[in-house]
């Protein structure tokens, strides 16, 4: 960022200010120094405004898929015509990972089956230029995964200093720490991962809590568990056994009922752990075997949904009371729920949108949004909810419990599996055009511009 600050400073400097600084008389030195510091401060403020907030992990800064409060993403755009498209970048390979944003860079993962690679991509946030691609694994892809999954589904995570990624490869879950320039600091085999009943692949994203990298590796095998690694060197800190049960959910850490809780649903239970000590706080026997979505909460209550083998949505008190508060038979299998204070929003697998009161599960409204499927999780931006369908359209509805209000429909490609992200005045989404051998993925930034070239 130094060169950006220098450029801004130079553009604000009066003529001959720098040359005359060395010869300035002592009486003027303090004034000149103050002026320079003010200009550097202004430059830094302008530089920060170029990039603004960061999104360092799956589900964003708060872990709840809420965009930062100052986000003002567009209501309308069209990827076909280029209307309100700031940039779009072709991506090699295929992946379902949601991008993360650290300072001026975007990081996401991808996999190319032809050359058997799993990689990290680095993209410039302002221009969308693909800066670099770092191959992490090669020649060890699983022989079978679900056709709707990818070999690069977990999202990266960052502590602001380094980057951490997880891949399912070589019959194991591997975690890797990298610098922002792609230097591998350490690479660790977290756990064996050899599902027997269903070879569907892997999807849980890693998360960071203090100086720990927490990784879920749940499958129908003896090493099924939650693992905590040291951010510094990747050494094991603690391991929690999980049931020998294939599960795909990403754990999340949240402050609920006055406690910092590591939450994970699946294997017919919802469990709260102490994220630092790796001990069980409480357990509720509720849910179903396989969960894909991350749990959501509204300060008092915890909610999640799933569909294998039992379809449903469940709500449990956040203070550890084991009895469920309420449940229904609505299935959100891949996608997570979205909550605001006292209310939850859901996009069911059949394209129907719901709003429930979290106190008692009362349906506030129910409305069909589209005919089709959904894998991406809904995103809250201010008082709007952005919902991406697998068919490539992003819908915007009002985040209101009073009524269903469809605000816009935005053509955004032909297939979307990764969840969108919004920061400042842009929404970013990973989409694809074409099918089979002709399928091409893109990362797209919408907003801040009204003209553009159509995507080809």
CORFEN-V151657 format. One line per field, one symbol per residue. ss: DSSP state (H for helix, E for strand, L for the rest). Layout:
ss=???
This chain:
ss=LHHHHHHHHHHHLLLLHHHHHLLLLHHHHHHHHHHHHHHHHHHHHHHHHHHLLLELLLLLLLLLLELLLLLLLLLLLELLLLELEEEEEEELLELLLLLEEELLEEEEEEEELLLLEEEEEEEELLLLLEEEEEEEEELLLLLLLLLLLLLLLLLLEELLLLEEEEEEELLEEEEEEELLLLLEEEEEEEEELLLLLLLLLLLLLLEEELLEEEEEELLLLLLLEEEEEELLLLLEEEEEELLLLLLLLLLEEEEELLEEEEEEEELLEEEEEELLLLEEEEEELLLLLELLLLLEELLLEEEEEELELLLEEEEEELLLLLLEEEEELLLLLLLLLEEELLEEEEELLLLEEEEEELLLLLEEEEEELLLLLLLLLLEEELLEEEEELLLLEEEEEELLLLLLLEEEEEELLLELLLLLEEELLEEEEEEEELLHHHLEEEEEEELLLLLLLLLL
